[in-house]
Amino acid sequence: MKILHVVDKMNPKAGGVCQAIRMMIKALSDSEIKNEVVCLDNKHEAKVAEDDFLIYALGRVNNPWQYSSLLKDWLKNNINDYQIVIIHGLWQYYGYAVYKVFKSLKTVVPKLLVMPHGMLDPYFQEASGRKLKAIRNWGYWKLIEKNIINSADELLFTCKTELMLARKPFTPYLPKSEKVVGLGITKPPTVNPQIEISFFEHCGLNSTEDFILFLGRIHPKKGVLMLLKAYQELLKHDNKIPKLVLAGPGVDSPYGLLVKKMLAENEKLKEQVIVPGMLSGNLKWGAFYTCKAFVLPSHQENFGIAIVEALACGKPVLITDKINIYTEIEEYDAGLVAKDTLESIIEMLQNWISFSKKNQKKMADNALRCYENLFTTEAFTTRIISIKDTYEESRKDYIPVESSVRQV
């Protein structure tokens, strides 16, 4: 069984979707499923992560639609080498290219799946700063995207909340099938003193200092300014609150500059907040293992890979109810969930700080249990293999055409 993943970028700096693809492929590495990717990066950009699966990088494109003159021909020449094709994400040319090639095939075709990765969330149509983009999306839906969604064999979702929200913003929304497959997060490396020491040295922290970790893009959607305002308010009344490590890319973006400005204008807040930039590898795991809790007050989040990584390290998560896996967190008592308001974020932080060490330890144990029951690679692999088995049963009498020579 061979799966082709189609996406715009595999450069790790692109964030969420390409990270999710890597996690999917890693989760399936011990199965009989072979995974390959076609994307619109330059070869050196796509392979920065030194992946152990094939990536066909057709070259970077510099237009808003991510149009590539090479992609459709590559798909025509190679599509029958695969049994399943997964479009990752929406609203760009590569999804349309896959749809057009599938429409033109005259043989028995692969199974076509679409994984929206939260891109059908009503937030993107309702957010006050996205009015023009919302109108554009409606037009694009009517012309193109509805055809892709409604013709695909199955839509894949990371959680039940994402599936339910996807039904709301657009019509006609008539997918043939919907399936929650989740995401499988590989177990983190075993904690060791060197990982922890490296992190503390990198951030200039004392190993005895308690801190709460934010790890994600410094971006308006992540609620960073709201988190800082909450800390600012708490510092007016309590000097003993844990420090905040604000880690992630985007510090030099326009939004990141607003974050820097806020810190520069408040000396007390500046002393309490550490901004180390993007953390990866052992530095990232050192941050997870040494924090007291993980915080992500996003205004919208489909899955939150960093949240699950924190759970896997046995760390409670402090999140908003705009993160689609919040119901799973509540079910396992694996953290605290706030409303998407400053007042609620302040209350959530106050509640966490007021917990006894015993209650914090209990929630940490629940966090690990939540990961082990819902988000391991084994749980994800089982769900994907069920799709594979369905495909093989439906194609058992099919005699495949001879594979074409690859064009890269």
C-alpha positions as CSV (number, residue, x, y, z in Angstrom):
1,M,0.0,0.0,0.0
2,K,1.4,3.4,-1.0
3,I,0.0,6.8,0.1
4,L,0.7,10.1,-1.7
5,H,0.4,13.2,0.5
6,V,-0.1,16.4,-1.5
7,V,0.7,19.7,0.2
8,D,2.2,23.1,-0.6
9,K,5.2,23.2,1.8
10,M,7.2,20.6,3.7
11,N,9.8,23.1,5.0
12,P,9.6,22.7,8.8
13,K,9.4,26.4,9.2
14,A,5.9,26.3,7.6
15,G,4.5,24.8,10.8
16,G,1.4,22.9,11.5
17,V,0.3,21.0,8.4
18,C,3.7,19.7,7.3
19,Q,4.5,18.8,11.0
20,A,1.2,16.8,11.1
21,I,2.2,15.0,7.8
22,R,5.5,14.0,9.3
23,M,3.8,12.7,12.4
24,M,1.3,10.7,10.3
25,I,4.1,9.2,8.3
26,K,6.2,8.4,11.4
27,A,3.2,6.8,13.0
28,L,2.8,4.5,9.9
29,S,6.5,3.7,9.6
30,D,6.1,0.2,11.2
31,S,3.1,-0.7,9.1
32,E,3.0,-2.0,5.6
33,I,2.1,1.5,4.3
34,K,4.7,3.4,2.3
35,N,4.3,7.2,2.3
36,E,5.6,9.7,-0.2
37,V,5.0,13.5,-0.5
38,V,4.7,15.9,-3.4
39,C,5.0,19.6,-2.6
40,L,5.9,23.0,-3.9
41,D,9.1,23.7,-2.1
42,N,12.6,23.8,-3.5
43,K,14.4,20.5,-2.8
44,H,16.7,21.9,-0.1
45,E,13.8,23.5,1.7
46,A,11.6,20.4,1.7
47,K,14.4,18.2,2.9
48,V,15.7,20.4,5.7
49,A,14.4,17.9,8.2
50,E,16.3,15.0,6.6
51,D,13.2,12.9,6.4
52,D,13.4,9.1,5.7
53,F,10.6,9.2,3.2
54,L,10.5,10.4,-0.4
55,I,9.6,14.0,-1.0
56,Y,9.1,15.2,-4.6
57,A,9.8,18.9,-4.4
58,L,8.7,20.6,-7.6
59,G,10.1,24.0,-6.9
60,R,8.9,27.0,-5.0
61,V,6.1,29.2,-6.4
62,N,5.5,32.8,-5.5
63,N,1.9,33.6,-6.1
64,P,-1.1,33.7,-3.7
65,W,-2.8,30.6,-5.1
66,Q,0.4,28.6,-5.0
67,Y,-0.1,27.8,-8.7
68,S,2.6,25.5,-10.2
69,S,2.8,24.7,-13.9
70,L,4.6,21.4,-13.1
71,L,2.2,19.9,-10.6
72,K,-0.6,18.7,-12.8
73,D,1.7,16.9,-15.3
74,W,3.6,15.3,-12.4
75,L,0.3,14.0,-11.0
76,K,-0.9,12.7,-14.4
77,N,2.4,10.7,-14.8
78,N,2.5,9.3,-11.3
79,I,-1.0,9.1,-9.7
80,N,-1.5,5.4,-10.6
81,D,1.5,4.4,-8.5
82,Y,-0.5,5.1,-5.4
83,Q,-3.6,3.5,-3.8
84,I,-4.5,6.5,-1.6
85,V,-4.0,10.2,-2.3
86,I,-4.4,12.7,0.6
87,I,-4.9,16.4,0.0
88,H,-3.7,18.3,3.1
89,G,-5.3,21.6,3.5
90,L,-7.7,23.7,1.4
91,W,-8.0,26.9,-0.6
92,Q,-4.9,26.5,-2.9
93,Y,-4.1,25.3,-6.3
94,Y,-2.6,21.9,-5.4
95,G,-6.0,20.7,-4.2
96,Y,-7.6,21.8,-7.5
97,A,-4.9,20.1,-9.5
98,V,-5.5,16.8,-7.8
99,Y,-9.2,17.1,-8.4
100,K,-8.7,17.9,-12.1
101,V,-6.4,15.0,-12.6
102,F,-8.8,12.6,-10.9
103,K,-11.6,13.8,-13.1
104,S,-9.5,13.0,-16.2
105,L,-8.5,9.5,-15.2
106,K,-10.1,6.7,-17.3
107,T,-8.8,3.8,-15.2
108,V,-9.8,2.7,-11.7
109,V,-8.5,5.5,-9.6
110,P,-6.8,5.7,-6.2
111,K,-8.9,6.5,-3.2
112,L,-9.0,10.3,-2.7
113,L,-9.0,11.7,0.8
114,V,-9.0,15.3,2.0
115,M,-7.7,16.4,5.4
116,P,-8.7,20.0,6.0
117,H,-6.5,20.5,9.1
118,G,-9.0,22.9,10.6
119,M,-9.4,25.1,7.5
120,L,-13.2,24.6,7.5
121,D,-13.5,26.1,11.0
122,P,-16.2,28.9,11.1
123,Y,-13.6,31.1,12.8
124,F,-12.1,32.0,9.5
125,Q,-15.4,33.2,8.1
126,E,-16.4,35.1,11.3
127,A,-13.3,36.7,12.6
128,S,-13.5,40.5,12.4
129,G,-10.2,41.0,10.7
130,R,-11.0,38.5,7.9
131,K,-14.1,40.0,6.2
132,L,-12.6,40.3,2.7
133,K,-11.0,36.8,3.0
134,A,-14.3,35.4,4.1
135,I,-16.0,36.8,0.9
136,R,-13.1,35.4,-1.2
137,N,-13.6,32.0,0.5
138,W,-17.3,31.9,-0.3
139,G,-16.6,32.6,-4.0
140,Y,-13.8,30.0,-4.0
141,W,-16.1,27.5,-2.3
142,K,-18.8,27.9,-4.9
143,L,-16.4,27.7,-7.9
144,I,-13.9,25.1,-6.8
145,E,-13.6,23.9,-3.2
146,K,-17.1,22.4,-2.8
147,N,-16.3,20.1,-5.8
148,I,-13.2,18.8,-4.1
149,I,-14.8,18.2,-0.8
150,N,-18.0,16.6,-2.2
151,S,-16.2,14.4,-4.7
152,A,-13.6,13.0,-2.3
153,D,-14.1,9.5,-1.0
154,E,-13.6,10.6,2.6
155,L,-12.8,13.6,4.7
156,L,-10.3,13.0,7.6
157,F,-10.5,15.0,10.8
158,T,-8.2,15.3,13.8
159,C,-11.0,15.3,16.4
160,K,-14.8,15.2,16.7
161,T,-15.1,19.0,17.3
162,E,-13.3,19.7,14.0
163,L,-15.7,17.4,12.2
164,M,-18.8,19.1,13.7
165,L,-17.5,22.7,13.0
166,A,-16.6,21.8,9.4
167,R,-20.3,21.4,8.7
168,K,-21.2,25.0,9.5
169,P,-19.7,27.6,7.3
170,F,-20.4,26.5,3.7
171,T,-23.1,25.0,1.6
172,P,-23.6,22.7,-0.2
173,Y,-21.5,20.6,2.1
174,L,-22.1,17.0,1.1
175,P,-19.1,14.8,1.7
176,K,-19.5,11.1,0.9
177,S,-17.9,10.1,4.3
178,E,-16.3,11.7,7.3
179,K,-13.9,10.0,9.7
180,V,-12.0,11.1,12.8
181,V,-8.5,9.7,12.6
182,G,-6.7,12.1,15.1
183,L,-3.0,12.4,15.0
184,G,-0.4,10.1,16.4
185,I,2.3,11.8,18.4
186,T,5.5,9.8,18.8
187,K,6.7,9.3,22.4
188,P,9.1,12.0,23.4
189,P,12.7,11.1,24.2
190,T,13.4,9.9,27.7
191,V,14.1,12.8,30.0
192,N,17.7,13.1,31.1
193,P,19.7,15.8,33.1
194,Q,21.6,17.0,30.0
195,I,18.4,17.9,28.1
196,E,17.2,19.9,31.1
197,I,20.6,21.6,31.7
198,S,20.9,22.6,28.0
199,F,17.4,24.2,28.2
200,F,18.1,26.1,31.4
201,E,21.4,27.4,30.0
202,H,19.9,28.4,26.7
203,C,17.1,30.4,28.4
204,G,19.2,31.8,31.3
205,L,16.9,30.2,33.8
206,N,17.7,28.8,37.2
207,S,16.8,25.2,37.6
208,T,14.9,25.9,40.8
209,E,12.6,28.5,39.1
210,D,9.1,27.4,38.2
211,F,7.8,28.5,34.8
212,I,4.8,28.0,32.5
213,L,5.6,27.3,28.9
214,F,4.1,28.8,25.8
215,L,5.5,27.1,22.7
216,G,4.0,28.1,19.3
217,R,4.1,30.8,16.7
218,I,4.1,34.4,17.9
219,H,1.0,35.1,16.0
220,P,-2.4,36.9,16.7
221,K,-4.3,33.6,16.5
222,K,-2.3,32.2,19.4
223,G,-3.5,34.9,21.9
224,V,0.0,35.9,23.0
225,L,-0.9,39.5,23.8
226,M,-3.9,38.4,25.8
227,L,-1.7,36.0,27.8
228,L,0.8,38.8,28.5
229,K,-2.0,41.1,29.6
230,A,-3.2,38.4,32.0
231,Y,0.3,38.1,33.4
232,Q,0.5,41.8,33.7
233,E,-2.7,41.9,35.7
234,L,-1.6,39.0,38.0
235,L,1.7,40.7,38.7
236,K,-0.1,43.7,40.1
237,H,-1.3,41.5,43.0
238,D,1.2,38.6,43.3
239,N,5.0,38.6,42.8
240,K,5.2,34.8,43.2
241,I,3.6,33.6,40.1
242,P,5.7,31.3,37.9
243,K,7.8,32.9,35.1
244,L,6.6,32.6,31.5
245,V,8.7,31.1,28.7
246,L,7.4,32.5,25.5
247,A,9.0,30.3,22.8
248,G,8.4,30.1,19.1
249,P,9.1,31.6,15.7
250,G,7.7,35.0,14.7
251,V,9.4,37.2,17.3
252,D,10.5,39.7,14.5
253,S,7.1,39.7,12.7
254,P,4.9,42.8,13.1
255,Y,2.9,41.0,15.8
256,G,6.1,39.9,17.5
257,L,7.3,43.5,17.6
258,L,4.1,44.4,19.4
259,V,4.9,41.7,22.0
260,K,8.5,43.1,22.3
261,K,7.0,46.6,22.7
262,M,4.7,45.5,25.5
263,L,7.5,43.8,27.4
264,A,9.8,46.8,26.9
265,E,7.2,49.2,28.4
266,N,6.7,47.1,31.5
267,E,9.8,46.3,33.5
268,K,8.1,44.0,35.9
269,L,6.5,42.0,33.1
270,K,9.8,41.9,31.2
271,E,11.6,40.4,34.2
272,Q,8.9,37.7,34.4
273,V,8.8,36.7,30.7
274,I,11.6,34.9,28.8
275,V,11.6,35.0,24.9
276,P,14.1,32.5,23.7
277,G,12.9,32.3,20.1
278,M,12.1,29.0,18.3
279,L,13.1,25.9,20.3
280,S,13.7,22.5,18.6
281,G,15.2,19.1,19.3
282,N,16.5,18.6,22.9
283,L,15.9,22.3,23.7
284,K,12.2,21.8,23.0
285,W,11.9,18.6,25.0
286,G,13.9,20.2,27.8
287,A,11.3,23.0,27.9
288,F,8.4,20.5,28.1
289,Y,10.0,18.4,30.7
290,T,11.0,21.2,33.1
291,C,7.9,23.4,32.9
292,K,5.1,23.2,35.5
293,A,2.4,23.5,32.9
294,F,1.9,24.4,29.2
295,V,-0.3,27.3,28.2
296,L,-1.9,28.1,24.8
297,P,-4.7,30.7,24.8
298,S,-5.5,30.4,21.1
299,H,-8.5,32.2,19.6
300,Q,-8.7,29.2,17.2
301,E,-6.7,26.0,17.0
302,N,-7.6,22.8,15.2
303,F,-5.6,20.3,17.1
304,G,-2.6,21.8,18.8
305,I,0.4,19.4,18.3
306,A,2.3,21.2,21.0
307,I,-0.5,20.6,23.4
308,V,-0.3,16.8,22.8
309,E,3.5,16.9,23.1
310,A,3.0,18.5,26.5
311,L,0.6,15.8,27.5
312,A,3.1,13.2,26.4
313,C,5.6,14.7,28.8
314,G,3.1,14.5,31.6
315,K,2.4,18.2,31.7
316,P,-1.1,19.8,32.4
317,V,-2.3,22.1,29.7
318,L,-3.9,25.5,30.2
319,I,-6.0,26.3,27.0
320,T,-9.1,28.0,25.7
321,D,-12.3,26.4,24.5
322,K,-11.4,27.6,21.0
323,I,-8.9,24.7,20.7
324,N,-10.8,21.8,19.2
325,I,-9.4,19.1,21.5
326,Y,-10.5,21.0,24.6
327,T,-13.3,18.5,25.3
328,E,-10.8,15.6,25.5
329,I,-8.7,17.7,28.0
330,E,-11.8,18.3,30.1
331,E,-12.8,14.6,30.0
332,Y,-9.5,13.5,31.4
333,D,-9.1,16.4,33.8
334,A,-5.7,16.9,32.0
335,G,-5.6,20.7,32.4
336,L,-7.8,23.7,32.7
337,V,-10.0,25.3,30.0
338,A,-10.8,29.0,29.8
339,K,-13.2,31.0,27.7
340,D,-11.6,33.1,25.0
341,T,-11.5,36.3,27.1
342,L,-8.9,38.1,29.2
343,E,-10.9,37.7,32.4
344,S,-11.2,33.9,31.9
345,I,-7.5,33.6,31.1
346,I,-6.7,35.5,34.3
347,E,-9.0,33.2,36.3
348,M,-7.5,30.1,34.8
349,L,-4.0,31.1,35.7
350,Q,-5.0,32.1,39.2
351,N,-6.7,28.7,39.6
352,W,-3.6,26.8,38.5
353,I,-1.3,28.8,40.7
354,S,-3.6,28.2,43.7
355,F,-3.6,24.4,43.3
356,S,-1.7,22.4,45.9
357,K,1.3,20.4,44.7
358,K,-0.8,17.3,45.2
359,N,-3.5,18.6,42.9
360,Q,-0.9,19.7,40.3
361,K,0.7,16.2,40.4
362,K,-2.7,14.6,40.0
363,M,-3.4,16.7,36.9
364,A,0.0,15.9,35.5
365,D,-0.8,12.1,35.9
366,N,-4.1,12.7,34.1
367,A,-2.3,14.5,31.2
368,L,0.0,11.5,30.6
369,R,-3.0,9.2,30.7
370,C,-4.9,11.4,28.2
371,Y,-2.0,11.1,25.8
372,E,-1.6,7.3,26.2
373,N,-5.3,6.6,25.6
374,L,-6.0,9.0,22.8
375,F,-3.0,10.4,21.0
376,T,-0.3,7.7,20.6
377,T,1.0,6.6,17.2
378,E,-0.6,3.2,17.8
379,A,-4.1,4.7,18.1
380,F,-3.6,6.7,15.0
381,T,-2.2,3.8,13.0
382,T,-5.2,1.6,13.8
383,R,-7.6,4.3,12.4
384,I,-5.5,4.7,9.1
385,I,-5.2,1.0,8.6
386,S,-9.0,0.7,8.7
387,I,-9.1,3.0,5.7
388,K,-6.4,0.9,4.0
389,D,-8.3,-2.4,4.7
390,T,-11.5,-0.8,3.2
391,Y,-9.6,0.2,0.1
392,E,-8.0,-3.2,-0.4
393,E,-11.4,-4.9,-0.1
394,S,-13.0,-2.6,-2.7
395,R,-10.1,-3.1,-5.1
396,K,-9.4,-6.8,-4.7
397,D,-10.5,-7.6,-8.3
398,Y,-8.7,-4.6,-9.9
399,I,-5.8,-5.3,-12.2
400,P,-3.5,-2.2,-12.0
401,V,-2.1,-0.5,-15.0
402,E,1.6,-0.5,-15.5
403,S,3.3,2.3,-13.4
404,S,4.7,5.3,-15.2
405,V,8.2,6.5,-15.0
406,R,8.6,9.1,-12.3
407,Q,9.1,12.7,-13.1
408,V,10.6,14.8,-10.4
